[in-house]
Structures are given as structure tokens and as C-alpha cells.
């Protein structure tokens, strides 16, 4: 037992050592010195219903969760699935933004793999220029974001698992684009049959990203010995770092008489370019069929957050001829943007 805990402490220290320094960003007047702009902040948005309803606390995993949704919090958690898992989630985000998330995970003995894809659609955005400042419904531009992930995890012992995810990142805004790679890593520890699970993960670690493309190109008028001329010019975009974070979390599940169960979750997230986050969630289940969930999220300065503290959700877990079908819903409230609705469909074989 002591050797196991020592290994976990060493792994957590190594993950912490990989996390970027908080001093990489210049201080912001009146706020935390880490608060600032990062590339691909979409990576911080939870995109499955259970994750949102539980306050984004699945870092330690959960026995009843689908592997494809927990992999976003900690790649090691996919080892909790003993077979095949698939999932599709749809989020009607703010400002008519649509988010689709789909993935599949498979267990092979002590090894597990997963493939995931997140797609953001921002819709048609009216185009205005210096020459045409008025809105024209026939003159628009579009943007998109794609995140493709490949995960490998291994069950080292009956209690310890580790995993890693390599993510390909792509953003396109009209006629400019940016591409990059990010890396997630994590471990989980299950305390025997007690119902306790713990996890630590490092998310979105990688090189910075910058934009390029024809949208940054502009001809420059020059004056030379032969008169006025034009040469090709291009603006150079400044590189932005990825929104990396170091996460610690745990969960406890208790089975009661009468087919009732309860799970309690908590997490702490240290963000490189945002405020620290504290979260807690609870899930009550009946006969492994119906679940209700709730979660809370706190930062060190809630006045800087556009979201409410609380989130809620519910779900059904159906057994259809030996195939587990999970249907989940979550609601994320905001005073600034209005409420966000999320729907998730999961399958376990």
C-alpha cells in the first residue's frame, strides 16, 4: 500500500513539473497574475451532459460513466470500461454556437484505446469592412474549430491505471487558420472495494499556436527610384500558449438498500491562464436506471465568471437486449448568455 501511494505521489509530482509556469503571463491589474488570453480556449469547455451536471469533476472517473466522456477529464479513466463504449453529444452553446462531440473507446485486456472528435460550428457571421460597414445578410464569413484525440491507457494493477491523449488542433476563421498539437496525461487510483476513486491529470500541454493565411496578407505601397510600386506584405500573428491545467479529483460511490445509490465528487483545477477552479458534484441513482445530478463550480473571483455557480442534469440508463444505452441531459445557467442545454447519447457493449 505504501509503495502504491509513493508511486502515485511521484506521478503527480512529474505531472506538476510538466505544467507551465504561472509567471508566463504578464499580471492583469486587479486580478490573478495568471489571468490572460490563451489559444484554443474551447478546450476548457465541457462538452458532455454528465460532465456539466457534475461540475466537471470526473478527474477520478466514475464507475457508471461512459469512457468517452471521462477521457476528456483524465485519459486514464477509460480503463474503467470493460468493453466497447461509444458516445455522441450535442451542445446548443451561447450565441447560436453548436458543439458536436463523438467518440469510441475499446478495452483489450489490460489496455484501452479511444478516438474522439469535437467540432464547433459558429454559424454565418455578417461581414463588415471599412468600405462596407453596413450589415448585409448576403455577405458573411464563417469559422470552425476541430479537436481530434487519440488515447491510450493501461491498467497497471487492479488499483492503478495511467493514460495519455494526443490531440490535433485546428481553428479556421474566414481565410486564416491555426494548427497545433496538445498532450493530456493522467493516472487513477481505486481504493479496493470501498467506492473511492482518485485521479490526477495534466491537460492541454503543448506548443503555442499562431494564425497564418491569405487573410493576413496585404499589398504594401512602396516608393523607390523607379517610382511608386506595390510589394506583397503579410502581418505576423503573435503566438499564444495553450490553456494547460493541472487537475486533482476524487469520487465516492455508496450503494444503499432499495436499489438507491449516491456518488459524491470533488476536484481542484489549477489553470495556467485562468483562475483556480474548485468544483463538487453529486449523483443519485435508482436501480441503475434513473439518475439526477447537480454540481457547483467556484473560482477565486466569481465576478470574473460569466457562468452561474450551479449546474443540474438527469439521465436514463437502459438495457436493450444486453446493450447499455445512456441518455443524459444537463442545463448550464448564465446571467450573461442565458441557459445552455446539452444532450448526450452513450452506448456500452
N, C-alpha and C positions, 0 to 999 in steps of 0.2 A: 504493500500500500504506500509506504513512504517513498519507494523508488518510483512508483507511478506518479505521485504528486510532484516529485522532483523533476521528472520528465516534463510534466505539464508546465511547471514554473519556468523551466528552461525554454520551452517552445514559446511561451508568452513573452519572455524577455527578448527572444530573437525576433518575434513579430514586432514588438515595440521598437526594437532597434532599426527596423526597416522603415518605420513611419517617418515621413518628412518632418523636418524641424518646424515648429510653430513660428519661428522667427523669420521664415522665408517671405512673409508678407509684411509690408510696412504697417505700423499701427494705424488704426482708424480712430479719429478723435472722438472721445467719449464712449468708446466701446472696447470689446475684446480685441487684443492685438492680432488675432488670427482672422478676424472677420474681413472678407475680401472677395474678389471675383476669381472664379476658377473655371476651367474648361469643362464641358460636359457635365454640368450640374444636374442633368437629367438622371445621372447615375445615382443620385441621392433620393430619388422619388420612389417610394414603394409602389409596386405595380400589381399586387395580388390582393384579393379581398381579405383573406385571413391575416396577412401581414399588416394591413392597415388597421383592421379591427382590434388587433392585439398590440397596437402601438409600435410596430416594427421591432418586436422583442424576440424574434426567432433565432437568435445567435447560437443558443444552445440546442436548438432543434425541439421537436415535439413529436411524440410517437404517432399521433393521429394526423399529422400534417403530410401533405404531398411533397415528395422530394424536390420537385421542380420549383416549388415556391420557397422552400427553405434554403436552396442553393444560393439565392441572392443575398442572404444574410451571412452564410457560412458554408463554403463548399464541402466541408467535412460532414455536414448533416445529411447528405444524400445516402449515406451508408445505413440510415435508419430504415430505408425501404428495402424489402427483401425480394422484390421482383421488378416489374415494369411500371413506371409512372409516367403519365402524360398530363399536360395542363394547358388550358387556354384562358387568358384573362383579358377583359376589356374595361378600360377606364375612360369615362367621359370627364376629361380634366378641364381646367379653367380655360376661358377664352376660346371655347369650341375646339380645344386640342384633343385629339383622340390618341390613346395609347393601347397598342396590342402587345401582348406578351405570350409566347408559346414555347413549349419545350418538352423534352422527353428524357427520362433517366432510366438506366438499367443496371441491375446488380448482377455481377458474375463472381460467385464465390465470395472472397473477401474484398473484391474490387468493385467499384461502381463508376459509371461514366454518365455524363449528362450533356445535352446540347440545348442551348436556349437562344431565343431571338426576341429582342424588344424593338418595336417600331413606333415612332412618333410621327403623327400627321398634324401639321399646323394649319391645314386648310389654305384657301386662296386669300392672300393678303393684298389689299389695294396698294398699287404702286404710285408714288408721288415723286416728282423730280423738281429741280429748280425751274425747268421750263414748263412743267405741268403740275403745279401744286394742288390743283383741284382733284377730288376723288373721282375716279372713273371706274365703274363696275366691270368694264371690259378690259381694263388694264391692271393686271395683278401679277404677283410673284409668289413663289412657294418655298417652303423649307421642309426638311426632313432630318430625322436622326435614327440611326441604326446601331444596335449593340448586339454582336454575335458572341456567344460564350461557349467554350468547350471546357468541361470539368472532369477531373479525375480524382477519385477519393479511395482510400483503403482503410479497412478495418484491421488495425494492428493487433488488438487484443479484444476480448469481449467487452472492454470498457472504453478503449481509446481508439479514435479514428482521426485521420487527417486528410486534407484535400486541398486542391488548388484549381483555380479557374484562369484561363487565358481569354481575354476579351478583345475583340476587334471593334474599334470605334469609328463611326463615320457621321459627319454632320455636313449638310449642304444647305446653304442659304442663297437662294437665287443662283447666281453664277460664280459663287465662291464655295470652297469646300475645305474640310479639315479631316484628317485621318490619324489614327493612333492606336496604341495597344495599352491595355491595362491588365493588372495581375491581382487576383484575390488569393488568399491563403487562410487556412483555419484549422483548428483542432476541436474535438468534442470529447467530453468525458462523461460517462454514465455511471452513476453510483449504484451498481448492482441492481437489485430489485426494489430499491427504495422509491423510485419515481423521480429522482433528482437527475438533472442533466445540466452540464456546464459547457460553455464554449467561448472561444476567443478567435477573432478573425481580423485580418487586415484587408481592407477593400480599396480598390482603385489606385493601386500603386503603379506608377509608370512615368514615362517621359511626358513633357508638356506637349501641347498642340497649338498650331497656328494655322490661319487660313491662307489659301492661295487660289488663283484662278483669274479668269478674264475680268471679273468684277473689280479687281484691284489694279487693273492695267488702265492707263490713261495717257494719251499723247501729250507731249510737252513741247511747247513752242520755244524755239531757240533763236538766238541772234548771233550769226557768225560772219566771217569775212565775205562769204558769198551771199549774204542776205539772211532773211528770215527762213527758218525751216522747222520741221517737226520730227521729233525722235520718239521712240517708244519708251514709256515710263511705267513703273509699277510700284505701288505702295507696299511696304513690308509690314506685315502684321506682327504684333508683339506676341511672343509665346506665353500661353497661360498654363499653369500647372493643373493637374487633375485633382478632383476633390477627395483626396485619400482620407481614410479614417481608421482608427483602431477601436475595436468593439469587444466588450465583455458582456456576457449574458448567462442566464440560467433559468431553468423551469422546474416546477414540481407538480406532478400529477398524482391525484389521490382518487381511488375508486371507492365509492360508498355503496351501501346496500340499496337495493331497489333500482339498480341499473343507472344510478347517478354517478357522475364523475366531475372533477374540477381540476383545472390546471391553472397555476399561477406563474407568471413570467416577469422577469425584470432585466433591464440592460442599461449599460452606460456606453456612450459613443463619444470618443474624442476626435473631433474633426480638425483637419489641418487648416481649412479656410472658412470655418464657421464656428459657432458657439458650441460648447459641450451640450450633449443631449442626455437626459435621463428619462427612462420610459418604464411603464409597467402595464401588464395586461392580465386578463382573467378570462377563462373559457369554461362554461358549464355545459355538460353534455348529458343526454338521456339515451341509454341503450345503444350508444354508438350510432345514433340515428339523427338526432337533432341537437344543434349547438347554438348557444347565444354567447356573444363575445363583447368585450369592452376593453378599451385601453386609454392610457394617458401619456402625453409627451410634455416634457418641460425642458426649457433651455435656461441658461443663466440670465437671460434678459428676454422675457416673453414679449415685451413691447416691440422687439425687432422681428417677431414671427407673424406671418400672415394667417397662420392656422390656429384654430381653437385647441385647447388642451386635450379634449376628449375625442374618441372615435368609437363607433359601435358597429356591430355586424351580427350575422346569423348564418347558419349553414345546415345543409342536409347531407347525410352520408348514406347512400342507398346501395343495397346489394342486389345487383341484377344478374342472376344466373352465374354467380361467382365473380363477377366484375364489380369492383367498388367504384361508384360514381359519386363525386362530391360536387355540390352546387353551393357556392358561397356568395354572400353579398356584404358590402361594407359601405358606410357613409362617413365621409371626412368633412367636417364643417369648417367654414371660414367666414369671418365677418367681411373680409375684403373681396373675395371672389365668389362667394356663395358656396353651397354644398357640392361635393364631388361624390358621384356614385360609381361603384366598382362591382363587377360581376366576374366570377371565376368558375370555370368548369374543369374538374380534375378527374382522372381515371387511374385506378390502381389495379394491376393484374397480379 
